[in-house]
Amino acid sequence: MESWQASRPRATDIAVKLLYLALVVSAVRAVFLEWSVLQTSHPIVNTCFSVFFLGITLWLILMIGKGRNWARTVYLIWFVISLPVFAVDISELAADSVKASLGMLSTIISLAALVLLFQKASSDWFRVMKKTDKLAQTEIA
């Protein structure tokens, strides 16, 4: 186990696991969404967008797990921008309960993870990781 993982606070560790869970739920939702979109004229384009956005989210989670503070901030912005989708999911709950429920579940899990990521212990860890990265870069140069 790498040293940064051993020193990662429990709240941050749980948050990263929750983010992976939210990603899996989002991927399952995307599959349901793709099945409903197959009747449209551009199913391949829709699938490519889903894979692209899931890929970006995965990359951000990986960077958060490595202690990159900027990734935590970008994920928060990403989450806030996606909140209108949460509102749409609530409004479509009666029409497509599986897709809407998965979307709401993913949003709630992500929110719980973000709360943990911005607690004091997590913020302190991200600060230490930033200093460690800067120190490692100056030693290399």
N, C-alpha and C positions, 0 to 999 in steps of 0.2 A: 504494500500500500504506500502511495506517495505521501510525503510529509504534509502537503496541503490538504489531503483528504483526512488525515489523522487529526489535524487541528481544526477542521471545519466544525462549527457549532452544530449541535443537534437540530436546532430550528432550521438552519440552512440546509442541512442534510435532508430533513423531512420535506422542506420546500422543493428541493431539486427532485425528489422522488414524486412529489405531487405534480410537479410540472411534467414529468414523463408520463404520469397517469393521465393528465389532462390532454397531452399530445395523443396518446392512444385513443382516448375517447373521441377526440377531434378527428382522428383518422377513420374510426368506425363511422362517425357521423358523415364524413366525406364520402364513404362508400355508399351509405344510404342516399346521400344527396346525388351522387352520380347515377344511381339507379333511377332516380326520379327525373334526372336531366337527360337521360339517354334519348328521350323523344325530341329533344331540341336539335337544332341544326348544327351545333358545334360541341358534341360531347368530348372530343379529343382536346379541344382548347380548354374546356372546363376541367378536365382531368389534369392537364398540365398545370393549370393555375393551382389546383388543390395540392399537387405534389410539390410545386414551387413553395407555396406558403407553409406547408408542413415541414419542408426542408429547412426553410429559414428559421422556423420555430425550434426545430431540433438543434440547429447550430447555436441559437441563442441559449438554449438550455445547457448545452455542452459548455459554452463559455461561462455561464453563470456558475456551473459546477466547478469550473477552474478558478473561480474567484474574480472574474472580470466585472468590475463595477459598472462599466459602460453597458454591458449586456443586460444587467439587472435593470438599468434605467431604460434601455431600448425596449425590453420586454414589458415594462410598465406602460410605456407609450403605446406599444403594440396592443396591449390589453385595453387601454382606454379607447383607442380607435375602434376596437372590435365591439365595444359595448352596444352600438346600434343593432348588431346582429343578435345580441341577447334580447333586446326589445322585440325584434322580429320573431325570435323563437317563442317568446311568451305569447305573442299575438297569434302565432300559428299552431299553438299547442293542440287545439281541437282538430285542426285539419290534418296534421302529420305529427302525431304524438311521439313517435320514436325519434325522428330527426330533431324535433324541438326539445325533447327531454335530454337527448345527448348533448345538444348545444348548451342548454342551461347547466347541465352537470359539468361540462368542461369549463364553463365560465366560473362556476362556484368553486371548483377545485383550483383554478388559476388564481382566483381572488384569495383563497386561503393561503396558497403558496406565496403570493405577493406580500400578504400581511407578515408572514414568517420572514421573508427576505428583507423586510425593512424594519425588523425589530433591532434593538440595540446590539445584541450579540452578533447578529448577522452583519449589520453595518460595520461594526468594529472589525470583523473578520475580512470584509471586503477592503477596508482601509489598510489593514496589515498586508493583504495580498497585493495591493497596489504598490505599497512601499517595497515589498519583496521583489516585485517585477522590475521596478526602477533600479533597485540595488543590483539585481542580476544583469540588467542591461549595461550598467556602468562598469561592472566587472569584466564584461565581454569586450567592451570598447577600449 
